[in-house]
Amino acid sequence: MSDAVEVTIASTDPLLLDQMWALGANGVLERDHEVVVGFDDETTAQNAIAQLPEHIGWTLAPSPPLESWDTYSTVITDGRFVIHPPWLPVPPPIGAGTHVEEPIVLTIDPGASFGHGGHPTTLLALRSLAQQVRPYDSVLDVGSGSGVLAIAAAKLGATRILATDIDAAAVAATSANAQRNGVTIESTDTRLHDIARGAETYDVVVANMERPTLAAHLKELWQVTGRTLILSGVLADDPLDLQPLSRTNPTIEQQDEWAATTLTR
């Protein structure tokens, strides 16, 4: 019997959520004005709770992560993209029967540890991919998680896609979701610095990661970019320093408190 637990926290502060990941969370689900944070065991959860500010309320309850995540899952529609877990049907497109663009359906099983595609940072990156990916492009997805962005790139017409993540479970999740969606993606745990050592570049590079990770690998990300670099995962009021890239006119899109930056050579 699993001893996994969930902590419901009365806050959606993005910095607090990042802290929960760093303290051992295996899943974070935002709903209304609170978040449900999954932990593998109560000891890890209690250590994380001890780091919460005193004014933030919380509750702790036993709950198998996968069952809990399934209960809260929803279908996400954003522009042409429809993201749904395998256990929920795809709703008919708005304006069905009229001349509307065919939706791009992404079937994503997030498991307990990876994004289902509904976070603003993912949606911002998806919109940027829709604007930047051309037929037959090569795409590199750094920090692929459940593979949402890599799979979207394939459905947008990219034909050579490398998805990389340092977490072996993420590599497996991306491969499984690619198969569910009928697309071909090379999913690997190859480090970015190893990719950057080669001479190969990718037409589009997308990285949806925490700000410190993006900042630490900015030069390598630009080095492997052939045409367009998409960076997401940064708070709008704490932008990345792009001076090392000598780029002065980036395109910045914002949703809620989050921002995504697109750089083009």
C-alpha positions in Angstrom: 0.0 0.0 0.0 1.4 3.4 -1.0 2.2 6.0 1.7 2.1 8.8 -0.8 0.5 12.0 0.4 -0.9 15.3 -0.9 -0.6 18.7 0.6 -3.2 21.3 -0.3 -1.7 24.8 0.0 -3.7 28.0 0.1 -1.4 29.8 -2.4 -0.5 29.8 -6.0 2.7 31.9 -5.6 5.0 30.6 -8.5 8.1 31.0 -6.4 6.5 28.9 -3.6 5.6 26.2 -6.2 9.2 26.1 -7.4 10.3 25.6 -3.8 8.0 22.6 -3.5 9.6 21.0 -6.5 13.0 21.6 -5.0 11.9 20.0 -1.7 10.8 16.8 -3.3 7.3 17.2 -4.8 6.4 14.6 -7.4 3.5 16.6 -8.8 2.0 20.1 -8.5 -1.6 20.8 -9.6 -3.0 24.3 -9.6 -6.8 24.7 -9.0 -8.7 27.9 -8.3 -6.7 29.7 -5.5 -4.8 26.7 -4.2 -2.5 24.0 -5.2 -2.3 20.3 -4.5 1.3 19.1 -4.1 2.1 15.4 -4.2 4.9 13.7 -2.2 6.1 10.1 -2.2 6.0 9.9 1.6 4.8 11.9 4.7 8.3 12.6 5.9 9.2 14.5 2.7 5.9 16.3 2.8 6.4 17.4 6.5 9.9 18.7 5.7 8.4 20.8 2.8 5.5 22.0 5.0 8.1 23.3 7.6 9.4 25.7 4.9 6.0 27.3 4.3 5.5 30.9 5.6 3.4 30.9 8.7 0.5 32.8 7.1 -0.1 30.2 4.4 -2.7 27.6 5.3 -2.3 23.9 4.4 -3.8 20.5 4.9 -2.2 17.0 4.6 -4.0 13.9 3.5 -3.0 10.4 2.2 -3.7 10.0 -1.5 -2.3 7.8 -4.2 -0.8 10.4 -6.6 -2.0 8.9 -9.9 -5.6 8.5 -8.7 -5.6 12.0 -7.4 -4.1 13.5 -10.6 -6.7 11.6 -12.7 -9.5 13.0 -10.7 -8.4 16.6 -11.3 -7.4 16.2 -15.0 -9.2 18.4 -17.5 -9.2 19.0 -21.3 -7.2 22.2 -22.2 -8.1 24.2 -25.3 -5.7 27.0 -26.3 -6.0 28.4 -29.8 -5.7 25.4 -32.1 -4.3 23.1 -29.4 -6.4 20.7 -27.5 -4.5 18.8 -24.8 -6.2 15.9 -23.1 -5.3 12.9 -21.0 -6.0 9.5 -22.5 -8.9 8.9 -20.1 -10.9 12.0 -21.2 -12.5 12.4 -24.6 -11.7 15.3 -26.9 -14.6 17.7 -27.1 -16.0 18.6 -30.6 -14.3 21.8 -32.0 -16.1 25.1 -31.6 -17.8 25.9 -34.8 -18.0 22.3 -35.9 -19.5 22.0 -39.4 -18.1 25.4 -40.4 -14.8 26.3 -42.1 -12.6 26.2 -39.0 -9.0 25.2 -38.7 -8.4 21.6 -37.7 -7.5 21.4 -34.0 -4.1 20.0 -33.1 -4.9 17.3 -30.5 -2.2 16.3 -28.0 -2.9 13.2 -26.0 -0.7 13.5 -22.9 -0.5 11.2 -19.9 1.5 13.3 -17.4 1.9 10.6 -14.8 2.4 12.0 -11.3 5.6 13.9 -12.0 5.3 15.9 -15.3 3.2 18.6 -16.7 -0.1 17.9 -18.5 0.3 21.1 -20.6 -2.0 23.5 -18.8 0.6 25.7 -17.1 1.0 29.2 -18.6 4.7 28.6 -19.3 3.8 25.6 -21.5 1.0 27.4 -23.2 3.2 30.3 -24.0 5.8 28.0 -25.5 3.1 26.2 -27.5 1.9 29.4 -29.0 5.5 30.4 -29.9 6.0 27.0 -31.6 2.9 27.5 -33.6 4.3 30.7 -34.9 7.9 29.5 -35.5 7.8 25.9 -36.6 7.8 25.3 -40.4 7.3 22.1 -42.3 10.4 19.8 -42.3 12.1 21.8 -39.5 14.4 20.2 -36.9 13.4 20.9 -33.3 15.3 20.5 -30.0 13.1 20.4 -26.8 15.3 20.9 -23.8 13.7 19.8 -20.5 11.0 17.8 -22.3 9.0 16.6 -19.2 6.0 14.7 -20.6 6.8 15.7 -24.2 4.0 18.2 -24.8 6.2 20.6 -26.7 8.1 18.0 -28.7 4.9 16.3 -29.8 3.3 19.7 -30.7 6.4 20.4 -32.9 5.9 17.1 -34.7 2.2 17.9 -35.3 3.1 21.3 -36.6 5.3 19.7 -39.3 8.7 19.3 -37.9 10.3 16.1 -39.1 13.5 15.7 -36.9 12.9 16.2 -33.2 15.2 15.6 -30.3 13.7 15.8 -26.8 16.1 15.7 -23.9 15.6 15.6 -20.1 18.0 14.7 -17.3 15.2 12.7 -15.6 15.0 9.1 -16.9 11.3 9.0 -16.0 10.7 12.1 -18.2 12.5 10.4 -21.1 10.2 7.4 -20.8 7.1 9.6 -20.5 8.0 11.5 -23.7 8.6 8.3 -25.6 5.3 6.9 -24.4 3.3 10.0 -25.2 5.0 10.3 -28.7 3.7 6.7 -29.4 0.2 7.7 -28.2 0.2 10.6 -30.6 1.6 8.6 -33.5 4.7 10.8 -34.0 8.4 10.0 -34.1 10.6 11.7 -31.5 14.0 10.8 -30.3 13.8 11.0 -26.5 17.1 11.0 -24.6 18.8 12.0 -21.4 21.8 13.5 -23.3 23.0 16.7 -21.5 22.8 20.0 -23.3 26.5 20.6 -23.1 27.1 17.3 -24.9 24.7 18.4 -27.7 26.4 21.8 -27.9 29.9 20.1 -28.3 28.8 18.9 -31.8 28.5 21.0 -34.9 24.8 20.3 -35.3 22.1 23.0 -34.9 18.3 22.9 -34.8 16.0 25.2 -36.7 14.0 25.7 -33.5 15.1 25.2 -30.0 12.6 25.4 -27.1 13.3 25.3 -23.4 10.6 25.6 -20.8 12.6 25.4 -17.5 13.1 27.3 -14.3 14.9 30.7 -14.6 18.2 29.7 -12.9 18.5 26.7 -15.3 17.8 28.8 -18.4 20.3 31.5 -17.3 23.0 28.9 -16.6 22.6 27.4 -20.1 21.7 30.4 -22.2 24.9 30.4 -24.3 24.6 26.7 -25.0 21.0 27.0 -26.0 21.9 29.8 -28.4 24.8 27.9 -29.7 22.6 25.0 -30.9 19.9 27.3 -32.4 19.9 27.5 -36.1 17.0 30.0 -36.5 14.8 30.5 -33.5 15.2 30.1 -29.7 12.1 30.0 -27.5 12.6 30.4 -23.7 9.8 29.9 -21.2 9.6 29.5 -17.5 10.5 33.0 -16.4 8.5 35.5 -14.4 7.6 38.6 -16.3 9.1 40.9 -13.6 12.3 39.0 -13.5 13.5 38.7 -17.2 16.6 36.9 -18.4 19.7 38.9 -19.1 20.1 38.4 -22.9 23.2 40.7 -23.2 25.5 37.6 -23.5 23.7 36.8 -26.8 23.9 40.4 -28.1 20.2 40.3 -28.9 18.4 43.6 -28.4 15.0 42.9 -30.0 13.4 39.8 -28.6 9.7 39.0 -28.9 8.1 38.7 -25.5 4.7 37.2 -24.8 3.1 37.2 -21.4 0.3 35.2 -19.6 -0.5 36.0 -16.0 2.8 36.6 -14.3 4.8 34.4 -16.7 6.6 35.4 -19.9 8.2 33.6 -22.9 10.9 35.1 -25.0 11.5 34.3 -28.7 14.9 35.1 -30.3 15.5 34.8 -34.0 18.8 34.9 -35.8 
